[in-house]
Amino acid sequence: MMQTELEQAKIDIVKDRLMNASECYAAALDTFRLTYYKTSAGRLYYAVFNLMRALLEAEGIEMRHHSGVISEFRKRYVKTGVFSSDVSVLISELFDIRSKCDYSAFYELYAENVEPFFS
């Protein structure tokens, strides 16, 4: 069966999102080892964000805004039991930390705040 150009484009987008997620996770590990904890937490968040986008886009749902991606992911995958509510909590925690790192003056982050996300 031949794929249409549209189907192939969708596959390519999903692959790109997955590659971005992988790169963000690798960067999170590297920056954690360098003790750049705020940068590490931000990269972890974007790894998860890109994974959520990949799942949604595999179903033909394209969203760009963080709140929309998170909301749609929870609706389709957490509320239906595909992912546990623990995943929803993890998303919220990473989003909050990333937001504080990006927008709050004098926000401090330490290894013990970030390390649990790697396990």
Steps between C-alpha positions, in 0.01 A plus 500: 500500500642840405491788736369831387719807530279620786545175692875512448509862614318401819750219561790739442356751748457231766856377442629857531314551830643174632851602396453837672382322815805274493735795454333694782534202733868456411556872560318473835737224608806690382402826668408316822850351509640852453285618797287730281182387673266765362608426144471129568144535630404707197640241261314225688176691462558545127581130462159417648329778303639367171390147589148624566498687169623190316219288642238759414636561152502126432122529536487806276469753783734794463527743789770750581408660830625324810167518681315355201746214454488413870122521516447287189758245615325464835160470334608233251757302695470556875122512541467191279757305703767471231736679740466512877414813691864498618596611150261794528661597832847476344392727214362758744813494714733541203285776351498689832874465548573604142274803534665608825846453350409710198296776661574531872785712625737335745341156463744236622498138396718226645601147404246348739221691322592369156656158555170318577377576147775284357384186680 
